[in-house]
Amino acid sequence: MVGFGSIGRGVLPLLLRHIQMDPWQIVIFAPEGDPEGIARKYGATCERKAITKENYKAVLEPYLSKGDFLVNLSVDVSSLALIELCWQREAHYLDTCIEPWPGGYTDPSLTPSQRSNYALREKALEFGRDKHKGPTAVISQGANPGLVSAFVKQGLMNIALDNGLTTKRPATREGWGKLAQQLGIKVIHIAERDTQVASLRKRRGEFVNTWSIDGFVSEGMQPAELGWGSHEKYWPTEARRHGYGSDAAIYLDRPGISTRVRSWTPIEGPYHGFLITHNEAISIADYLTVKESGQVVYRPTVHYAYHPCDDAVLSIHELAGKNMQMQANTRLIRDEILTGIDELGVLLMGNKEGVYWYGSRLSIEEARKLAPHNNATSLQVTAGVLAGVIWALQNPDLGVVEPDDINDIAMLEVAEPYLGEIVGIWGEWTPLQDRTALFEEDIDNDDPWQFKNIIVK
């Protein structure tokens, strides 16, 4: 395992609980080692060593041979480099995010397109195009990206049932795309509201979050990215195309941490969330694309709409006020959380019956009962990692695979016991609901699902 932050510490006991192996078979490399003694408690080895561009082969090769598994839960360690190494060593691989080497997100000599998740995904897929029968490498498999791709499929099936449609569960990406098209789905949000609260609130000069602060800030500094739907009529002023690859997504010439969108979850109701770039916004849009004679005839707009815990929102506000200069202190909250839930799901918009949210509602109290060393946010992610590892072991020779390619029923069967309440709920919300008449806005009243109605200007 590379990396031993909030997700590494949370997934270790789950791996040992569900996969038959001895603890000594797990070796962890992390820059800060094992400060809480969690690896030692479970009998795993944790070496205090950062994996770098210069040392990754020398450090990792002795531990990788045919049938071994590398779980990459780090930041600033190139996913593509580790995937290639695992391929050469005939070892399996999984990560929760396609990462570059340090500077890949912030190098001013790179264009916004080159710093995007779109670019990272295209490189990973290009590597895997001719390696369909090699060791399985699951990329971007946690909660989101990861389990939300399974949520989309189950949500589509539930909508079809509620619409009175008799349809078999699709077995291909073309089938899923045509089902989404038939149901009139125009927009998909990964709609998440985190309400967890710690006993000690955020202090000045401190960044507080419920999961990796480095990971959150890194992706927040990337351009805002979204899958661009075929129904969209208005091109955003700041929007740019990449000019190569699948063309399923665009980016805005501004960081995601400074871009907000309107969304909805059943418990929170309407809210403003951050349009942080995530791999699933690109992969889901690509997966559900329908083409005829080589031309796109259907694709939904897909993006993240993230409202982190309130202290993280304050941290982002402070960070932005300092022109993105990181705070001197950081605090990842877990044991000190008093109450709250992580409401994580997909919001499917455009169907004649209304909007449909499908996902996980996990409280901190239930998370603590289900698994040690987790909060509600991390357990949703570690459940996705666990499901991905088990699936890869059962399907060991499929090459580079995205969550959208994986059987959703198999994934949720493993993950669901750790996700709290799994619900599908209809709503009547639209982004035009309760819009003020006090100020003139550039909106489309005839089609509420246009992106210009959703973005907060």
C-alpha positions, 0 to 999 in steps of 0.5 A: 500500500502506498499512502497511509492517510485517512483512507489507508488507515480506514481500509486496512482493517476492512481488507483484513476482515474480508480478504484471507491473508496474513497481516505480515503480507501487507507492507505500507509506505507513507511519508509520515509512517504510522504515527497512530500505531494503527498498522502495528496494531493489526500486524502490518508493516509500515515504513516511513518512506515517501515514494518519489519519481526517483525511487519508486521502482527501487522501493516497490519492485521487491514487493511486486510479483505475479498476483501481488496487489498495489493499492495506491492511496497517496497524493503526488505519486504518479498513478500511471508510473505505478500502473506501468510498474505493476504491468511489468511485474504482473501485479494488480493495481487500484487507486482512488484518483489518477495522480501526477507526480508533484507539481502536476496540478500546480505547475504554471508552465502547464496549460489548464488542460494539461493540469486537468483530470481529463488529461490524466484519464486520457493518458491512463486509458491510452496505456490500457488500450492494447492491454485488455488481457493483462493484470487488472488495474482499477483506476479511480475506485473509491466512493466518488469516483467509484461507487457513484458509477454503480449508483447511477446504474441502479438509479436508472433502473429504479427510474425505469421501474417507476416510469412503468418501463419493462427493461432488462438490466443493460449489459453494455455501455451502449445499453446503459447510454440508451436507457439514460437517453430513453428516460430523458436524463439530461444532467447528473450531479454527484450531489454530496452534503457533509454535515459532520461537526467536530468538538473543536471548530476551525481556528484562524489559519487552519484548514479543517476537513473530514478527509485528505486535506492535501487531496482536496486542495489539490483537486480544488486547484485544478480547473473545474471540469464537467461532462458536457451534455448534448442538450446544452444550448449555451456555451459558458464564457470561460469554457474550453475544449481539450481538442483531443480524446473522447471530447466528453468533457470540457473545463472552465478557465477557473479553479473548481474551488472558486466555482459553485453550482446549484444542487439538491439532496433529500435531507439538505434540500437545495444548496450551493456546492463546489464544482470540484473536478472529479474523474467520474464527471468525465467517465460517466458522461463518456460511458453514457454517450450514444452515437449514431454514424460516429456522431454524438446524439446523446450525452448527459452533463455530469459534474460534482456538486460538493458541499463539504463540512462547514469547517471545510467551507470556512477553510476554503473561504480563508484559502481563497482570501489568501490567494490560494496560499495554504494555511500553516496548520491543517486538521483532519477530523475523525475521533473528535466528530460529535455528530453529522452525516455524509449524504452522498449520491447521484442526482438524476435530472430530466425525467418526466417524474422529477429529479431522482437522488440515489445514494448513501446516508451514513452518520458518524455514529453508524460509521463508528459501529461499522468499522474502526478508524473511520468517519462517515466520509472515509468509510464511504470511500474505504467501502469502495476501495474494498469492493474494488480490490475484491472485484479485481482479485476475482477478475485478475486479467482485464487490464485498465478498468474504470468503475463504469466498466465494473458490474454494479451489483457486484460492487454494491454487494460488497460495499453496501454493509458499510454505507448506512442507509441506501435510498432512492428518493424523488424530488420536485426541485429544479435550479429555477426554484425560488429564484429571486425576482429582485435582480435580472438573471440570464436564465432559460425558463423553458429548459431548467436543466441548462448549465447556465441555470445551474452555475452560480454566477 
